Amino acid sequence: MKLATAANYFTRTPIAGWNGSKWVCHLTTASLIPYDRFISDREFGLKRRMLLIRPEDTTFDDYSVIRFPNNEIYMVGMHDSDMQMDEYSRTLLIHRAQYQVEMFQFNTVTKASGMPGNMTRASLGLYWGDAERVRSSKSKEFDHVSFTQSTLTLPRDCPIDTNNEISAGGKFYTIEESYMASGFRQCRAMAKRST
């Protein structure tokens, strides 16, 4: 039996892809397997998984968010080729998307006099993503206010930077830093909440 036949035997789960406005069903079939590398105490085995696909399948180059039949949604990160003389399989790192997040940009409204006026928040669209709390600290200026430092994980094609704000899970996050890691767009963000 060829190694490719054995490796791809269980790639039977149908996958749908998000094209930015709707789900495209039956893109391909794949096999969802555990990710046995330590990432963090919250992500290990819960948020990050591996996806096994056939080597000829290039579908995931075009889709950064996928959905399984049980309606679990994942973001697609980096991939690796499995080789034995030839490529016999591809393995993708995927991250669970817990929220549909909304991205905002702040704009300054110019007054009739030409002077800068109030800041307004403009929506830039909806994306899938995940937020993980890192730590919390109390405000030195105001009583009963604390700040939560978080890491946001977003699809690789999300055009976010430090001028944006994200709404996820009922909280607003101010973006402090944006970078690529493991094929995902990740952000260090600050969530402000009253206690």
Secondary structure as the mmCIF struct_conf table of DSSP 4:
data_model
#
loop_
_struct_conf.conf_type_id
_struct_conf.id
_struct_conf.beg_label_comp_id
_struct_conf.beg_label_asym_id
_struct_conf.beg_label_seq_id
_struct_conf.end_label_comp_id
_struct_conf.end_label_asym_id
_struct_conf.end_label_seq_id
HELX_RH_AL_P HELX_RH_AL_P1 LEU A 3 ALA A 7
TURN_TY1_P TURN_TY1_P1 ASN A 8 PHE A 10
STRN STRN1 THR A 13 TRP A 18
BEND BEND1 GLY A 20 LYS A 22
STRN STRN2 TRP A 23 PRO A 34
BEND BEND2 ARG A 37 ARG A 37
TURN_TY1_P TURN_TY1_P2 ASP A 41 LYS A 47
STRN STRN3 ARG A 48 ILE A 53
TURN_TY1_P TURN_TY1_P3 PRO A 55 GLU A 56
HELX_RH_3T_P HELX_RH_3T_P1 THR A 59 ASP A 61
TURN_TY1_P TURN_TY1_P4 ASP A 62 ASP A 62
BEND BEND3 SER A 64 SER A 64
STRN STRN4 VAL A 65 ARG A 67
TURN_TY1_P TURN_TY1_P5 PRO A 69 ASN A 70
STRN STRN5 ILE A 73 MET A 83
BEND BEND4 GLN A 84 ASP A 86
STRN STRN6 GLU A 87 ARG A 96
STRN STRN7 TYR A 99 THR A 110
HELX_LH_PP_P HELX_LH_PP_P1 LYS A 111 LYS A 111
TURN_TY1_P TURN_TY1_P6 ALA A 112 SER A 113
BEND BEND5 GLY A 114 MET A 115
STRN STRN8 PRO A 116 LYS A 138
BEND BEND6 LYS A 140 PHE A 142
TURN_TY1_P TURN_TY1_P7 ASP A 143 HIS A 144
STRN STRN9 VAL A 145 LEU A 154
TURN_TY1_P TURN_TY1_P8 ARG A 156 ASP A 157
TURN_TY1_P TURN_TY1_P9 THR A 162 ASN A 163
STRN STRN10 ASN A 164 ALA A 168
TURN_TY1_P TURN_TY1_P10 GLY A 169 GLY A 170
STRN STRN11 LYS A 171 ALA A 181
TURN_TY1_P TURN_TY1_P11 SER A 182 GLY A 183
STRN STRN12 PHE A 184 SER A 194
#
